[in-house]
Amino acid sequence: MATKDNWSSDLYSTNASFVPKLGSIILGMLDAKPSEHILDLGCGDGILTASLGDQCASVVGVDFSSDMIEHAISSNKHNNIKYCVVDGHYLPEWFDKSNQSSFDAVFSNAALHWLKEPVKAINGMHHVLKPNGRAVLEFGGHMNVGEIHTALITALSKRGFDGKALSPWFFPSAEYYSDLLEQNGFDVATCELVPRITQLDTDIKGWINTFGFSFFKDLTDVEKGQIIDEVVEHLRPGYQREDGKWFVMYVRLRVIAHKRSI
């Protein structure tokens, strides 16, 4: 049975356009070359993938969400970009069936914290890279959106649910993720946490509706609304500015690692 796609490219565009916009730093760290073949892992709606298409020979964008991939395909104006629906936990299976050549680099922005089996994801990146190929990654690290995350878990737990188990996110420390990379065939050049105060496009409610769907899978719409309202009011004193705009403390893990030569 196929897993339900809870992603909405429309909600993403409305409530989270800042995500690809703020991906320019890690895109610059990738420093793509005109001759390179690059995998964009967790490409979402394809905005950063299009930028990659301007910089390198070819790009394959993969994402778990069929809705996001459909949006990316409909917006694609590049002949050197291809999109595929792929669960990032299973890159080797897709790669071995796809007749792809190995990639010079794997690029990923704001995606790997959704893969709760990180060793599978790391082994997948290793599998699809050329020898000495690089992984250039940015995703949520330790304490990322900590205030929203904690508030959602607390609200669910006090209602008898296992809020922590319902969380869809993996937010590792730099030390932990570096160790995982080193243990699974990579040499780490850099791995650091970067705090970043982020202004939301809309508000906390819009953010939760876009990204927090996994917390509410066992709840009615009424229960979901009650929890979201509770979380919003809990966060309002600290995270809504005087002019009504909302801010969140993102903490990003930025990584450059190279596939180890054997």
Summary of the structure (lengths in Angstrom):
residues: 262
radius of gyration: 18.4
end to end distance: 39.0
largest distance: 56.5
contacts: 843
relative contact order: 0.15
helix: 45%
strand: 24%
